[in-house]
């Protein structure tokens, strides 16, 4: 065999080896390029959020939300929270954002705050009490309940209420919202009957606003205090005592599905 023949065979062998190496590299590259990249299972994460244990409650409004007048310090919000814990056997995270003396125009501003909006966004349930300070105004409502002024005040209150509900629904479309209606703490006074007419009118209009939104439930309380109002009022004869708050909590609880 000549030297030229040997060189030719050697060159061809080297060429085939190179082609094999290149082909192997190409095949391996294609395999890994086509293999799906391992990424975190975002569905698992979202499921954990959706299936979170426990409930989140946000309470908004005035002194009734704060529980003013309740010797135990719970108010209807605390009583209701205890009831939910007992019935569901789940932990409950409560964020009480109520402010003593708050009117609807002030709550309107509050629900636009970034942190308040964030709390509403993650809530499973929202509780609202508002309107008592708009109507009664520290007792002034007793003197001008029949004047045109009260109609003007109610019109603005209803506009504020609509805006508040819009903001809640903007931030949270699924949470159940319970809006607590007004009772008449002055029912046994001389102007009690006339004031009751005004309160019932406000409650009716408030319920109509609530009904325009999905899953916003108006909770009547007028009848709870109507027959024995003084048995359920604090010493200031305006706020509920612990028994009065318990009645409100039981009324809200009766509307829940466990």
C-alpha positions as CSV (number, residue, x, y, z in Angstrom):
1,X,0.0,0.0,0.0
2,X,1.5,3.4,-1.0
3,X,2.0,6.3,1.3
4,X,-0.5,8.3,-0.7
5,X,-3.2,5.7,-0.1
6,X,-2.5,5.6,3.6
7,X,-2.7,9.4,3.8
8,X,-6.0,9.3,2.0
9,X,-7.5,6.7,4.3
10,X,-6.2,8.6,7.4
11,X,-7.7,11.9,6.1
12,X,-11.1,10.2,5.4
13,X,-11.1,8.7,8.9
14,X,-10.4,12.0,10.5
15,X,-13.1,13.6,8.4
16,X,-15.7,11.0,9.5
17,X,-14.6,11.5,13.2
18,X,-15.1,15.2,12.9
19,X,-18.5,14.8,11.2
20,X,-19.6,12.4,14.0
21,X,-18.5,14.9,16.8
22,X,-20.3,17.7,15.1
23,X,-23.4,15.6,14.6
24,X,-23.4,14.5,18.2
25,X,-23.0,18.1,19.4
26,X,-25.9,19.2,17.1
27,X,-28.1,16.4,18.3
28,X,-27.4,17.1,22.0
29,X,-28.0,20.8,21.4
30,X,-31.4,20.1,19.7
31,X,-32.4,17.9,22.6
32,X,-31.9,20.5,25.3
33,X,-33.2,23.3,23.2
34,X,-36.5,21.5,22.8
35,X,-36.7,20.5,26.4
36,X,-39.2,22.7,28.4
37,X,-37.6,25.0,30.9
38,X,-38.3,24.2,34.5
39,X,-40.1,27.3,36.0
40,X,-41.9,27.8,39.3
41,X,-45.4,26.6,39.2
42,X,-47.3,29.9,39.4
43,X,-50.6,28.0,39.5
44,X,-49.6,26.3,42.7
45,X,-48.7,29.7,44.2
46,X,-52.1,31.2,43.2
47,X,-53.9,28.2,44.5
48,X,-52.3,28.7,47.9
49,X,-53.6,32.2,48.0
50,X,-57.0,31.2,46.9
51,X,-57.2,28.3,49.3
52,X,-55.7,30.3,52.2
53,X,-56.8,29.2,55.6
54,X,-58.8,31.8,57.6
55,X,-60.8,34.9,56.7
56,X,-59.9,38.5,56.4
57,X,-62.4,41.1,57.7
58,X,-62.2,44.9,57.2
59,X,-64.5,47.1,59.2
60,X,-65.1,50.7,58.1
61,X,-67.2,53.6,59.5
62,X,-67.9,55.5,62.6
63,X,-68.1,54.9,66.4
64,X,-70.4,51.9,65.9
65,X,-67.6,50.2,64.1
66,X,-65.2,51.2,66.9
67,X,-67.6,49.7,69.5
68,X,-68.1,52.9,71.5
69,X,-70.3,52.2,74.5
70,X,-69.6,48.5,74.7
71,X,-68.2,47.8,78.2
72,X,-66.4,44.8,76.8
73,X,-64.7,46.9,74.1
74,X,-65.7,44.5,71.3
75,X,-68.7,46.2,69.7
76,X,-70.6,44.3,67.1
77,X,-67.5,43.8,65.0
78,X,-65.7,42.0,67.8
79,X,-68.8,39.9,68.6
80,X,-69.3,39.0,65.0
81,X,-65.6,38.0,64.7
82,X,-65.9,35.7,67.7
83,X,-69.0,34.2,66.2
84,X,-67.3,33.5,62.8
85,X,-64.3,31.9,64.6
86,X,-66.6,29.7,66.5
87,X,-68.7,28.6,63.6
88,X,-65.9,28.1,61.0
89,X,-63.1,27.0,63.3
90,X,-60.8,29.2,61.2
91,X,-58.6,32.0,62.2
92,X,-59.9,35.5,61.4
93,X,-57.8,38.5,60.7
94,X,-59.6,41.7,61.6
95,X,-58.7,45.2,60.5
96,X,-60.9,47.8,62.2
97,X,-60.6,51.2,60.5
98,X,-63.6,52.8,62.2
99,X,-63.2,56.4,63.4
100,X,-65.4,57.9,66.2
101,X,-67.6,60.7,64.9
102,X,-66.9,59.9,61.2
103,X,-69.3,61.2,58.6
104,X,-69.9,59.9,55.1
105,X,-67.8,62.6,53.5
106,X,-64.9,61.6,55.7
107,X,-65.3,57.9,54.9
108,X,-65.4,58.9,51.3
109,X,-61.9,60.3,51.6
110,X,-60.7,57.4,53.8
111,X,-61.6,54.7,51.3
112,X,-59.4,56.5,48.7
113,X,-56.3,56.2,50.8
114,X,-53.7,53.7,49.4
115,X,-53.4,51.6,52.5
116,X,-57.1,51.4,53.1
117,X,-57.6,50.4,49.5
118,X,-55.0,47.6,50.0
119,X,-56.8,46.3,53.1
120,X,-60.1,46.2,51.2
121,X,-58.5,44.5,48.3
122,X,-57.5,41.4,50.3
123,X,-60.7,41.2,52.4
124,X,-63.1,38.4,52.4
125,X,-65.7,40.5,54.1
126,X,-66.3,44.2,54.6
127,X,-68.4,45.7,57.4
128,X,-69.7,49.3,57.1
129,X,-71.5,51.6,59.5
130,X,-72.0,55.2,58.4
131,X,-74.7,57.9,58.3
132,X,-75.6,58.3,62.0
133,X,-73.4,61.4,62.3
134,X,-74.7,62.8,59.1
135,X,-78.3,62.6,60.2
136,X,-78.2,63.2,64.0
137,X,-75.2,65.6,64.1
138,X,-74.7,65.4,67.8
139,X,-78.5,65.9,68.5
140,X,-79.0,68.8,66.0
141,X,-81.0,66.5,63.8
142,X,-83.7,66.5,66.5
143,X,-84.4,70.1,65.9
144,X,-84.5,70.3,62.1
145,X,-85.7,66.9,61.1
146,X,-88.7,68.4,59.2
147,X,-86.9,71.1,57.4
148,X,-85.6,71.2,53.9
149,X,-82.1,71.1,55.3
150,X,-82.4,67.4,56.2
151,X,-83.3,66.6,52.6
152,X,-80.2,68.4,51.4
153,X,-78.0,66.5,53.9
154,X,-79.5,63.2,52.9
155,X,-78.9,63.9,49.2
156,X,-75.2,64.5,49.8
157,X,-75.0,61.5,52.2
158,X,-76.5,59.2,49.5
159,X,-74.0,60.5,46.9
160,X,-71.1,59.8,49.3
161,X,-72.5,56.3,50.1
162,X,-72.7,55.5,46.4
163,X,-69.1,56.6,45.9
164,X,-67.9,54.6,48.9
165,X,-69.5,51.4,47.5
166,X,-68.0,52.1,44.1
167,X,-64.5,52.4,45.7
168,X,-65.0,49.1,47.6
169,X,-66.1,47.3,44.5
170,X,-63.3,48.9,42.5
171,X,-60.8,47.3,44.9
172,X,-62.6,44.1,45.6
173,X,-65.3,42.6,43.4
174,X,-66.0,39.5,45.3
175,X,-66.0,40.2,49.1
176,X,-69.4,40.2,50.8
177,X,-70.2,43.8,52.1
178,X,-72.6,44.2,55.0
179,X,-73.9,47.8,55.5
180,X,-75.5,48.3,58.9
181,X,-78.6,50.4,58.9
182,X,-79.6,53.1,61.4
183,X,-81.7,52.7,64.5
184,X,-83.4,55.6,66.3
185,X,-81.8,56.2,69.8
186,X,-84.3,59.0,70.4
187,X,-87.4,56.9,69.9
188,X,-88.8,57.5,73.4
189,X,-88.3,61.3,73.4
190,X,-91.0,63.8,72.4
191,X,-89.8,64.0,68.8
192,X,-89.2,60.2,68.7
193,X,-92.0,59.3,66.3
194,X,-91.2,62.0,63.9
195,X,-87.5,61.1,64.0
196,X,-88.4,57.5,63.4
197,X,-90.0,58.5,60.1
198,X,-86.8,60.2,59.1
199,X,-84.6,57.2,60.1
200,X,-86.8,54.8,58.2
201,X,-86.7,57.0,55.1
202,X,-82.9,57.2,55.3
203,X,-82.7,53.4,55.7
204,X,-85.0,52.8,52.7
205,X,-82.9,55.1,50.5
206,X,-79.6,53.5,51.8
207,X,-80.9,50.1,51.1
208,X,-81.8,51.1,47.5
209,X,-78.2,52.4,47.0
210,X,-76.9,49.1,48.4
211,X,-79.1,47.0,46.2
212,X,-77.5,48.6,43.1
213,X,-74.2,46.8,43.8
214,X,-73.5,43.1,43.7
215,X,-73.1,41.4,47.1
216,X,-73.6,44.5,49.2
217,X,-76.2,43.6,51.8
218,X,-78.2,46.2,53.8
219,X,-78.6,45.0,57.4
220,X,-81.6,46.5,59.1
221,X,-81.3,47.3,62.8
222,X,-84.2,49.7,63.4
223,X,-86.5,46.9,64.7
224,X,-83.9,45.6,67.1
225,X,-84.0,48.8,69.2
226,X,-87.6,49.8,68.5
227,X,-89.4,48.3,71.5
228,X,-86.8,48.5,74.3
229,X,-84.4,51.1,73.1
230,X,-83.1,52.1,76.6
231,X,-82.3,48.5,77.4
232,X,-79.8,48.4,74.6
233,X,-78.2,51.9,74.9
234,X,-75.1,53.0,76.7
235,X,-75.3,55.7,79.3
236,X,-74.9,58.4,76.7
237,X,-78.3,57.3,75.3
238,X,-76.9,57.2,71.8
239,X,-74.5,54.3,71.3
240,X,-75.4,50.7,71.9
241,X,-74.3,48.9,75.1
242,X,-72.9,45.4,75.0
243,X,-76.4,43.9,74.6
244,X,-77.2,46.3,71.7
245,X,-74.0,45.5,69.9
246,X,-74.7,41.8,70.4
247,X,-78.1,42.2,68.7
248,X,-76.4,43.8,65.7
249,X,-73.8,41.1,65.5
250,X,-76.4,38.3,65.7
251,X,-78.4,40.0,62.9
252,X,-75.3,40.1,60.6
253,X,-74.4,36.5,61.6
254,X,-77.9,35.3,60.6
255,X,-77.1,36.4,57.0
256,X,-73.9,34.5,56.7
257,X,-73.6,31.1,55.1
258,X,-71.1,28.9,57.0
